[in-house]
Amino acid sequence: MSDTEGRVYASSVVRIGPRGFQAPYVLTYVDISGVRLLAHSPATRQALSPGTPVRLTVAPIAQSSNEIRTSYAVVPLDTHTTTGDTA
């Protein structure tokens, strides 16, 4: 695995988010290069299964009339690894 690839530790669909965030969205804890971090999963509307291989990137996570917020995001490397928990 490269420094931008890792595996899902846990994932959840957020159904009620803070102001400025359009729910539902997926948050995922991932283990990458010995570090566990929290990232958005904008490529899916379902929670990712533990162990799913992912790639770390940066992506827009929220938008208001005058700004776009970006943060860590993960993209599954295998598209058939969701838990079935849908929004």
For each residue, the residues with C-beta under 8 A, 3 or more apart:
1: 5 6 53
2: 5
3: 32 33
4: 32 55 56 57
5: 1 2 32 53 54 55 56 77
6: 1 30 31 32 33 53 54 56 74
7: 30 31 50 51 52 53 54
8: 11 28 29 30 48 49 50 51 52 54 74 81
9: 29 30 31 36 50
10: 28 29 50
11: 8 26 27 28 29 41 47 48 49 50 52 83
12: 26 27 28 47 85
13: 24 25 26 45 46 47 85 86 87
14: 17 21 23 24 25 26 27
15: 23 24 87
16: 23
17: 14 21 22 23 24 25
18: 21
19:
20: 62 64 69
21: 14 17 18 25 61 62
22: 17 25 62
23: 14 15 16 17
24: 13 14 15 17 45 87
25: 13 14 17 21 22 40 41 42 45 61
26: 11 12 13 14 40 41 42 44 45 46 47 48
27: 11 12 14 38 39 40 41
28: 8 10 11 12 38 39 40 41 47 48 54 74
29: 8 9 10 11 36 37 38 39
30: 6 7 8 9 36 37 39 54 56 74
31: 6 7 9 34 35 36
32: 3 4 5 6 35 37 56
33: 3 6
34: 31
35: 31 32
36: 9 29 30 31
37: 29 30 32 72
38: 27 28 29 72
39: 27 28 29 30 56 71 72 73 74
40: 25 26 27 28 59 61 71 72 73 74
41: 11 25 26 27 28 44 48 54 73 74 75 76
42: 25 26 59 60 61 73
43: 73 75 76
44: 26 41 48 76 82
45: 13 24 25 26 86 87
46: 13 26 82 83 84 85 86 87
47: 11 12 13 26 28 82 83 85
48: 8 11 26 28 41 44 52 54 74 76 81 82 83
49: 8 11 52 81 82 83
50: 7 8 9 10 11
51: 7 8 81
52: 7 8 11 48 49 76 77 78 81
53: 1 5 6 7 76 77 78 81
54: 5 6 7 8 28 30 41 48 74 75 76 77
55: 4 5 74 75 77
56: 4 5 6 30 32 39 72 73 74
57: 4 72 73 74 75
58: 70 71 72 73
59: 40 42 70 71 73
60: 42 63 68 69 70
61: 21 25 40 42 69 70 71 73
62: 20 21 22 68 69
63: 60 67 68 69
64: 20 67
65:
66:
67: 63 64
68: 60 62 63
69: 20 60 61 62 63
70: 58 59 60 61
71: 39 40 58 59 61
72: 37 38 39 40 56 57 58
73: 39 40 41 42 43 56 57 58 59 61
74: 6 8 28 30 39 40 41 48 54 55 56 57
75: 41 43 54 55 57
76: 41 43 44 48 52 53 54 79 81
77: 5 52 53 54 55
78: 52 53 81
79: 76
80:
81: 8 48 49 51 52 53 76 78
82: 44 46 47 48 49 85
83: 11 46 47 48 49
84: 46
85: 12 13 46 47 82
86: 13 45 46
87: 13 15 24 45 46
